[in-house]
């Protein structure tokens, strides 16, 4: 499967989330639950191609953004619509449930 995911960092985060519907997956290398969520995020990026941008943010490489967002646990998913946070989910989530959340904001 081809995934359409942008690697997010301090220098591209704000620009990436400012327009359209955007899903950000916040993860860390040591987090097994985060890695378990990767296939779901990959599938979502393909299924919603053209309707949703998907980015991954390594929590350890962007502490300022993590602090600003108030993230205390990962994995964390944040859904933005035109730069505003419309949904926040901490922990694992099924593909079905994530798809429903995205659909309601399209």
DSSP file (Angstrom, degrees, kcal/mol; ACC not computed):
  #  RESIDUE AA STRUCTURE BP1 BP2  ACC     N-H-->O    O-->H-N    N-H-->O    O-->H-N    TCO  KAPPA ALPHA  PHI   PSI    X-CA   Y-CA   Z-CA
    1    1 A X              0   0    0      0, 0.0     2,-0.5     0, 0.0    42,-0.0   0.000 360.0 360.0 360.0 140.3    0.0    0.0    0.0
    2    2 A X        -     0   0    0     41,-0.1     2,-0.4     2,-0.0    44,-0.0  -0.809 360.0-155.1 -93.0 130.4    1.2    3.5   -0.8
    3    3 A X        -     0   0    0     -2,-0.5     2,-0.6    42,-0.1    39,-0.1  -0.838   9.1-152.8-106.1 144.8    0.9    6.0    2.1
    4    4 A X        +     0   0    0     -2,-0.4    50,-0.5    38,-0.4     2,-0.4  -0.751  41.5 143.3-116.9  81.4    0.6    9.7    1.5
    5    5 A X  E     -a   54   0A   0     -2,-0.6     2,-0.4    48,-0.1    50,-0.2  -0.966  39.5-145.2-130.1 136.0    2.0   11.1    4.7
    6    6 A X  E     -a   55   0A   0     48,-2.4    50,-2.4    -2,-0.4     2,-0.6  -0.841  20.3-127.3-100.3 134.0    4.2   14.2    5.3
    7    7 A X  E     -a   56   0A   0     -2,-0.4     2,-0.3    48,-0.2    50,-0.2  -0.708  31.2-148.9 -78.9 122.2    6.9   14.1    8.0
    8    8 A X  E     +a   57   0A   0     48,-3.3    50,-0.6    -2,-0.6     2,-0.3  -0.716  23.8 163.9 -99.6 144.9    6.2   17.2   10.2
    9    9 A X    >>  -     0   0    0     -2,-0.3     4,-1.7    48,-0.1     3,-1.2  -0.846  55.0 -82.9-143.0 177.3    8.8   19.2   12.1
   10   10 A X  T 34 S+     0   0    0     51,-0.3     4,-0.4    -2,-0.3     3,-0.1   0.865 124.6  52.6 -52.5 -39.6    9.1   22.5   13.8
   11   11 A X  T 34 S+     0   0    0      1,-0.2    -1,-0.2     2,-0.1     4,-0.1   0.611 120.7  27.0 -81.1 -12.0    9.7   24.3   10.5
   12   12 A X  T <> S+     0   0    0     -3,-1.2     4,-2.0     2,-0.1    -1,-0.2   0.459  93.6  92.1-125.4  -2.5    6.7   23.0    8.5
   13   13 A X  H  X S+     0   0    0     -4,-1.7     4,-2.0     1,-0.2     5,-0.2   0.951  87.7  44.7 -62.1 -55.2    4.0   22.2   11.1
   14   14 A X  H  > S+     0   0    0     -4,-0.4     4,-0.7     1,-0.2    -1,-0.2   0.888 115.5  48.0 -60.9 -40.7    2.1   25.5   11.2
   15   15 A X  H >4 S+     0   0    0      1,-0.2     3,-0.5     2,-0.2     4,-0.4   0.890 110.7  52.8 -65.8 -39.0    2.1   25.8    7.4
   16   16 A X  H 3< S+     0   0    0     -4,-2.0     3,-0.4     1,-0.2    -2,-0.2   0.875 112.7  41.8 -65.6 -39.4    0.9   22.2    7.0
   17   17 A X  H 3< S+     0   0    0     -4,-2.0    66,-1.1     1,-0.2    -1,-0.2   0.499  93.1  84.0 -89.7  -3.1   -2.1   22.4    9.3
   18   18 A X  S << S+     0   0    0     -4,-0.7     2,-0.4    -3,-0.5    -1,-0.2   0.739  86.5  48.1 -79.0 -21.5   -3.4   25.8    8.3
   19   19 A X  S    S-     0   0    0     -3,-0.4    -1,-0.1    -4,-0.4    61,-0.1  -0.954 103.1 -18.4-125.9 138.2   -5.5   24.9    5.2
   20   20 A X  S    S-     0   0    0     -2,-0.4    62,-2.8    32,-0.1     2,-0.5  -0.202 102.4 -30.5  76.1-164.6   -8.2   22.2    4.6
   21   21 A X  E     -B   81   0A   0     30,-0.4    32,-2.5    60,-0.2     2,-0.4  -0.829  67.4-179.3 -95.3 125.4   -8.7   19.1    6.7
   22   22 A X  E     -Bc  80  53A   0     58,-2.5    58,-3.3    -2,-0.5     2,-0.5  -0.989  18.1-159.2-134.6 128.6   -5.5   17.8    8.3
   23   23 A X  E     -Bc  79  54A   0     30,-3.0    32,-2.7    -2,-0.4     2,-0.5  -0.932  10.7-165.1-106.0 127.3   -4.8   14.7   10.5
   24   24 A X  E     -Bc  78  55A   0     54,-2.9    54,-2.4    -2,-0.5     2,-0.6  -0.961   5.2-158.3-115.2 124.9   -1.7   14.8   12.6
   25   25 A X  E     -Bc  77  56A   0     30,-3.0    32,-2.9    -2,-0.5     2,-0.6  -0.903   8.2-158.9-100.8 115.6   -0.4   11.6   14.2
   26   26 A X  E     +Bc  76  57A   0     50,-3.3    50,-1.8    -2,-0.6    49,-0.6  -0.865  29.4 147.3-100.1 124.5    1.9   12.3   17.1
   27   27 A X  E     - c   0  58A   0     30,-2.2    32,-3.6    -2,-0.6    33,-0.4  -0.794  34.5-141.0-144.1 177.0    4.1    9.4   17.9
   28   28 A X    >   -     0   0    0     -2,-0.2     3,-1.5    30,-0.2     7,-0.2  -0.983  28.4-117.1-148.0 153.4    7.6    8.4   19.3
   29   29 A X  T 3  S+     0   0    0     -2,-0.3     6,-0.1     1,-0.3    -1,-0.1   0.836 114.4  50.1 -57.9 -36.9   10.1    5.7   18.3
   30   30 A X  T 3  S+     0   0    0     -3,-0.0     2,-0.8     4,-0.0    -1,-0.3   0.520  87.1 100.7 -82.0  -5.6    9.8    4.0   21.7
   31   31 A X    <>  -     0   0    0     -3,-1.5     4,-1.8     1,-0.2    -3,-0.2  -0.716  47.9-174.1 -91.3 106.5    6.0    3.9   21.7
   32   32 A X  H  > S+     0   0    0     -2,-0.8     4,-2.0     1,-0.2    -1,-0.2   0.863  86.8  54.8 -68.7 -34.9    4.6    0.5   20.7
   33   33 A X  H  > S+     0   0    0      2,-0.2     4,-1.1     1,-0.2    -1,-0.2   0.873 106.8  52.8 -63.8 -35.9    1.0    1.7   20.6
   34   34 A X  H >> S+     0   0    0      1,-0.2     4,-0.7     2,-0.2     3,-0.6   0.936 109.5  47.5 -62.9 -46.3    2.1    4.4   18.2
   35   35 A X  H >< S+     0   0    0     -4,-1.8     3,-0.7     1,-0.2     4,-0.5   0.848 106.6  57.5 -65.2 -33.8    3.7    1.9   15.9
   36   36 A X  H 3< S+     0   0    0     -4,-2.0     4,-0.3     1,-0.2     3,-0.3   0.783 105.0  52.9 -65.9 -25.9    0.6   -0.3   16.1
   37   37 A X  H <X S+     0   0    0     -4,-1.1     4,-2.1    -3,-0.6     3,-0.5   0.660  85.1  88.7 -82.6 -17.5   -1.5    2.6   14.8
   38   38 A X  H <X S+     0   0    0     -4,-0.7     4,-2.7    -3,-0.7     5,-0.2   0.877  84.3  51.3 -51.6 -47.7    0.8    3.2   11.7
   39   39 A X  H  > S+     0   0    0     -4,-0.5     4,-2.4    -3,-0.3    -1,-0.2   0.890 110.2  50.5 -61.0 -36.8   -1.0    0.8    9.3
   40   40 A X  H  > S+     0   0    0     -3,-0.5     4,-2.4    -4,-0.3    -1,-0.2   0.930 111.5  47.3 -63.6 -45.4   -4.4    2.5   10.2
   41   41 A X  H  X S+     0   0    0     -4,-2.1     4,-2.4     1,-0.2    -2,-0.2   0.902 111.0  52.2 -64.2 -41.3   -2.9    6.0    9.5
   42   42 A X  H  X S+     0   0    0     -4,-2.7     4,-1.4    -5,-0.2   -38,-0.4   0.930 110.9  47.2 -59.6 -45.8   -1.4    4.7    6.2
   43   43 A X  H  X S+     0   0    0     -4,-2.4     4,-2.8     1,-0.2     5,-0.2   0.908 111.2  51.1 -63.2 -42.9   -4.7    3.3    5.1
   44   44 A X  H  X S+     0   0    0     -4,-2.4     4,-2.2     1,-0.2    -1,-0.2   0.900 106.0  55.7 -60.8 -41.7   -6.5    6.6    6.0
   45   45 A X  H  < S+     0   0    0     -4,-2.4    -1,-0.2     1,-0.2    -2,-0.2   0.857 114.0  40.4 -61.9 -34.7   -4.0    8.6    4.0
   46   46 A X  H >< S+     0   0    0     -4,-1.4     3,-1.2    -3,-0.2    -2,-0.2   0.908 115.1  49.3 -78.1 -44.6   -4.8    6.5    0.9
   47   47 A X  H 3< S+     0   0    0     -4,-2.8    -2,-0.2     1,-0.3    -3,-0.2   0.799 117.9  39.4 -68.9 -29.5   -8.5    6.3    1.3
   48   48 A X  T >X S+     0   0    0     -4,-2.2     3,-2.6    -5,-0.2     4,-1.9   0.122  81.3 150.1-107.1  20.4   -9.0   10.0    1.9
   49   49 A X  T <4 S+     0   0    0     -3,-1.2     4,-0.1     1,-0.3    -3,-0.1  -0.303  72.1  18.0 -56.0 129.4   -6.5   11.2   -0.6
   50   50 A X  T 34 S+     0   0    0      2,-0.4    -1,-0.3     1,-0.0     3,-0.1   0.219 125.9  58.1  91.3 -14.4   -7.5   14.6   -2.0
   51   51 A X  T <4 S+     0   0    0     -3,-2.6   -30,-0.4     1,-0.3     2,-0.3   0.595 109.9  30.8-114.8 -21.8   -9.9   15.2    0.9
   52   52 A X     <  -     0   0    0     -4,-1.9    -2,-0.4    -7,-0.2     2,-0.4  -1.000  63.1-145.7-144.7 133.6   -7.5   15.0    3.8
   53   53 A X  E     - c   0  22A   0    -32,-2.5   -30,-3.0    -2,-0.3     2,-0.4  -0.839  20.5-157.2 -96.4 141.8   -3.8   15.7    4.4
   54   54 A X  E     +ac   5  23A   0    -50,-0.5   -48,-2.4    -2,-0.4     2,-0.3  -0.975  13.5 176.1-124.2 132.5   -2.0   13.4    6.8
   55   55 A X  E     -ac   6  24A   0    -32,-2.7   -30,-3.0    -2,-0.4     2,-0.4  -0.958  19.5-144.6-132.7 152.9    1.2   14.2    8.7
   56   56 A X  E     -ac   7  25A   0    -50,-2.4   -48,-3.3    -2,-0.3     2,-0.5  -0.967  12.0-165.6-117.6 133.1    3.3   12.5   11.4
   57   57 A X  E     -ac   8  26A   0    -32,-2.9   -30,-2.2    -2,-0.4     2,-0.7  -0.970  16.6-139.9-121.1 118.6    5.0   14.4   14.1
   58   58 A X  E >>  - c   0  27A   0    -50,-0.6     3,-1.4    -2,-0.5     4,-0.6  -0.679  12.8-150.3 -76.4 114.4    7.7   12.7   16.2
   59   59 A X  G >4 S+     0   0    0    -32,-3.6     3,-0.6    -2,-0.7     7,-0.2   0.810  93.3  55.5 -57.7 -33.3    7.0   14.0   19.7
   60   60 A X  G 34 S+     0   0    0    -33,-0.4     3,-0.3     1,-0.2    -1,-0.3   0.730 108.1  48.0 -75.2 -20.6   10.7   13.8   20.7
   61   61 A X  G <4 S+     0   0    0     -3,-1.4   -51,-0.3     1,-0.2    -1,-0.2   0.472 116.4  42.0 -97.2  -3.1   11.8   16.0   17.8
   62   62 A X    <X  +     0   0    0     -3,-0.6     4,-2.2    -4,-0.6     3,-0.3  -0.362  60.6 153.4-139.9  57.7    9.2   18.7   18.4
   63   63 A X  H  > S+     0   0    0     -3,-0.3     4,-2.4     1,-0.2     5,-0.2   0.823  74.4  56.1 -61.1 -32.0    8.9   19.4   22.1
   64   64 A X  H  > S+     0   0    0      2,-0.2     4,-2.4     1,-0.2    -1,-0.2   0.916 109.5  45.0 -67.0 -41.8    7.8   23.0   21.7
   65   65 A X  H  > S+     0   0    0     -3,-0.3     4,-2.4     2,-0.2    -2,-0.2   0.917 112.6  52.0 -66.0 -43.1    4.8   21.9   19.5
   66   66 A X  H  X>S+     0   0    0     -4,-2.2     5,-2.2     1,-0.2     4,-0.8   0.913 112.0  46.2 -59.6 -44.2    3.9   19.1   21.9
   67   67 A X  H ><5S+     0   0    0     -4,-2.4     3,-0.8     1,-0.2    -1,-0.2   0.926 111.4  51.6 -64.5 -45.1    3.9   21.5   24.8
   68   68 A X  H 3<5S+     0   0    0     -4,-2.4    -2,-0.2     1,-0.3    -1,-0.2   0.869 112.1  46.6 -59.7 -38.3    1.9   24.1   22.9
   69   69 A X  H 3<5S-     0   0    0     -4,-2.4    -1,-0.3    -5,-0.1    -2,-0.2   0.601 109.6-124.1 -80.4 -12.0   -0.7   21.5   22.1
   70   70 A X  T <<5 +     0   0    0     -4,-0.8     2,-0.5    -3,-0.8    -3,-0.2   0.798  47.4 169.2  73.3  28.9   -0.8   20.2   25.6
   71   71 A X      < +     0   0    0     -5,-2.2    -1,-0.2    -6,-0.2     3,-0.1  -0.638  13.3 158.9 -79.5 123.3    0.0   16.6   24.6
   72   72 A X        +     0   0    0     -2,-0.5     2,-0.3     1,-0.2    -1,-0.2   0.574  63.2  36.9-115.9 -19.5    0.8   14.4   27.6
   73   73 A X  S    S-     0   0    0      2,-0.0     2,-0.3    18,-0.0    -1,-0.2  -0.972  80.3-110.0-135.7 149.7    0.2   11.0   26.2
   74   74 A X  S    S+     0   0    0     -2,-0.3     2,-0.2    16,-0.1   -41,-0.1  -0.938  83.2  51.9-132.4 157.6    0.8    9.3   22.8
   75   75 A X  S    S+     0   0    0    -49,-0.6    16,-3.5    -2,-0.3     2,-0.4   0.457  74.7 171.9 -69.0 149.8   -0.3    8.2   20.4
   76   76 A X  E     -BD  26  90A   0    -50,-1.8   -50,-3.3    14,-0.2     2,-0.5  -0.999  18.6-160.3-131.5 135.5   -2.3   11.3   19.9
   77   77 A X  E     -BD  25  89A   0     12,-3.4    12,-2.8    -2,-0.4     2,-0.5  -0.959   6.4-170.4-115.6 131.9   -4.3   12.2   16.8
   78   78 A X  E     -BD  24  88A   0    -54,-2.4   -54,-2.9    -2,-0.5     2,-0.6  -0.986   7.1-157.8-124.0 129.3   -5.3   15.8   16.1
   79   79 A X  E     -BD  23  87A   0      8,-2.6     7,-3.2    -2,-0.5     8,-1.5  -0.929  12.5-168.6-108.7 121.2   -7.7   16.8   13.4
   80   80 A X  E     -BD  22  85A   0    -58,-3.3   -58,-2.5    -2,-0.6     2,-0.4  -0.813  11.5-164.6-105.9 147.0   -7.5   20.3   12.1
   81   81 A X  E >  S-BD  21  84A   0      3,-2.7     3,-1.5    -2,-0.3   -60,-0.2  -0.946  81.0 -23.7-130.6 112.7  -10.0   22.1    9.8
   82   82 A X  T 3  S-     0   0    0    -62,-2.8   -64,-0.2    -2,-0.4   -63,-0.2   0.891 129.5 -46.7  51.4  45.3   -8.6   25.3    8.3
   83   83 A X  T 3  S+     0   0    0    -66,-1.1     2,-0.4   -63,-0.5    -1,-0.3   0.325 117.1 107.7  87.4  -7.6   -6.0   25.7   11.1
   84   84 A X  E <  S-D   81   0A   0     -3,-1.5    -3,-2.7   -66,-0.1     2,-0.4  -0.854  73.3-117.8-106.1 139.0   -8.4   25.0   14.0
   85   85 A X  E     +D   80   0A   0     -2,-0.4    -5,-0.3    -5,-0.2     3,-0.1  -0.612  37.2 167.5 -73.3 124.1   -8.4   21.9   16.1
   86   86 A X  E     +     0   0A   0     -7,-3.2     2,-0.3    -2,-0.4    -6,-0.2   0.603  65.1  18.2-111.3 -19.6  -11.8   20.2   15.7
   87   87 A X  E     -D   79   0A   0     -8,-1.5    -8,-2.6     2,-0.0     2,-0.4  -0.992  56.0-171.9-150.6 147.6  -11.0   16.7   17.2
   88   88 A X  E     -D   78   0A   0     -2,-0.3     2,-0.4   -10,-0.2   -10,-0.2  -0.984   7.7-178.8-141.0 130.0   -8.3   15.3   19.5
   89   89 A X  E     -D   77   0A   0    -12,-2.8   -12,-3.4    -2,-0.4     2,-0.4  -0.993   8.2-162.8-133.8 126.5   -7.9   11.6   20.3
   90   90 A X  E     +D   76   0A   0     -2,-0.4   -14,-0.2   -14,-0.2     2,-0.2  -0.916  58.7  16.6-110.3 134.8   -5.4   10.1   22.6
   91   91 A X  S    S-     0   0    0    -16,-3.5   -16,-0.2    -2,-0.4     2,-0.1  -0.476 104.4 -32.0 101.0-174.9   -4.6    6.4   22.5
   92   92 A X        -     0   0    0     -2,-0.2     2,-0.3   -18,-0.1    -2,-0.1  -0.388  55.9-172.6 -79.1 158.6   -5.4    3.8   19.8
   93   93 A X        -     0   0    0     -2,-0.1     2,-0.1    -4,-0.1   -53,-0.1  -0.992  25.2-110.2-149.2 146.7   -8.4    4.0   17.6
   94   94 A X     >  -     0   0    0     -2,-0.3     4,-2.4     1,-0.1     5,-0.2  -0.400  27.6-118.8 -75.9 157.8  -10.0    1.7   15.0
   95   95 A X  H  > S+     0   0    0      1,-0.2     4,-2.7     2,-0.2     5,-0.2   0.902 115.3  54.2 -60.7 -41.4   -9.9    2.5   11.4
   96   96 A X  H  > S+     0   0    0      2,-0.2     4,-2.1     1,-0.2    -1,-0.2   0.936 110.4  44.6 -59.0 -49.1  -13.7    2.5   11.3
   97   97 A X  H  > S+     0   0    0      1,-0.2     4,-1.9     2,-0.2    -1,-0.2   0.892 114.2  49.2 -65.7 -40.3  -13.9    5.0   14.2
   98   98 A X  H  X S+     0   0    0     -4,-2.4     4,-2.3     1,-0.2    -1,-0.2   0.905 109.4  52.6 -65.6 -40.9  -11.2    7.3   12.8
   99   99 A X  H  X S+     0   0    0     -4,-2.7     4,-2.9     1,-0.2    -2,-0.2   0.902 108.1  51.4 -60.1 -42.0  -13.0    7.2    9.4
  100  100 A X  H  X S+     0   0    0     -4,-2.1     4,-1.8     2,-0.2    -1,-0.2   0.898 109.0  50.3 -63.0 -40.6  -16.3    8.3   11.0
  101  101 A X  H  < S+     0   0    0     -4,-1.9     4,-0.5     2,-0.2    -2,-0.2   0.931 113.8  45.2 -62.6 -45.8  -14.6   11.2   12.8
  102  102 A X  H >X S+     0   0    0     -4,-2.3     3,-1.6     1,-0.2     4,-0.6   0.933 109.4  55.7 -63.9 -46.5  -13.0   12.4    9.5
  103  103 A X  H >< S+     0   0    0     -4,-2.9     3,-1.0     1,-0.3    -1,-0.2   0.857 100.8  58.0 -56.7 -38.6  -16.2   11.9    7.5
  104  104 A X  T 3< S+     0   0    0     -4,-1.8    -1,-0.3     1,-0.2    -2,-0.2   0.676 109.5  45.4 -70.3 -14.0  -18.2   14.2    9.9
  105  105 A X  T <4        0   0    0     -3,-1.6    -1,-0.2    -4,-0.5    -2,-0.2   0.429 360.0 360.0-106.3  -1.5  -15.7   17.1    9.2
  106  106 A X    <<        0   0    0     -3,-1.0    -1,-0.1    -4,-0.6    -2,-0.1   0.497 360.0 360.0 -73.2 360.0  -15.6   16.7    5.4
